[in-house]
Amino acid sequence: MRDAIRSTSAVRFSRSARDVRTSWRASNASVASWRAAARESGRTLDLPDALIAATAFDLDAAVLTRNVQDFALTPVRIETY
């Protein structure tokens, strides 16, 4: 029984890891394109901000921040406080 549970857990983990890798590749592409677009417009989108935005974008979440200026360079939803 334990072997069956371990096997099932390993399959679930493997599928989850594959989904994360796929999502991570898409996030990297988003980060790169957003930073390039900002650079072309004479602005700078710092890597940490771009990674936060890409994560929120992938999760269909908003970013809660006072740093509206930088996050406005991305398509992510922004909430201020």
N, C-alpha and C positions, 0 to 999 in steps of 0.2 A: 504493500500500500504506500509506504513512504517513497519508494522508487517512482511510483506512478505520479505522486504529488510533485516530487522533484522534477520529473520529466515535464509535467504540465507547466510548472513554474518556469522552467528553463525556456520552453517554447514561448510563453507569454513575455518573458524578459527579452528574448531574441526579437520578437515582433516589435516590442516597445523600443528597443535599441535601434532597430532599422528605421522606425518612424522618426525617432529623434535625429538620426543621421540625415535622413531625407530633409527634415525640417531645417536642420542646421545648414545644409547646403543652400537651401532657398534663402535662409536668413543671411548667409554670407553674401549672396548675390545682391540682396536688398541693401545691405550695409555698403557694399562697394559702389552700387549705382547711386545711392543717396549721397554718399561722400563725394563722388565724382561730380554729381550735379551741383552740389553746394560749392565745390571748388571752381567749377566753370562759371558760376554766378559771382565769384569773388568772395564767397563766404567759407567758413570752416565748420564742418560737423565733426566734432571730436569722436574718436572711436568708442569710448564708453557710452556716450549719448546715442550713437548709432546702434550699438548692440542692445541697449535698453529698448530703443524704439523698435528694433526688429523683433525682439522677444515679445513685446506688447502686441505688435502687428500680427505675429504668428498666432498668438493666443486670442486675437480679437478683443484685446483689452485696451484700456486707456492708460496713459502715463499721467500720474499725479505729480506735478512739478511746478516750481516757480520759474523755471528756465524755459519759458514759452518760446523765446527767440530761436534757440537751437532746435528744439523739437518741431518747430513749425517748418523746418526744412525736410521733414519726413511726412508721409501720409497717415501717421498714427494719430489716433484721437488724443486730445490733450485736455486734462482737467487741472485747474489751478486751485490754489488754496491761499 
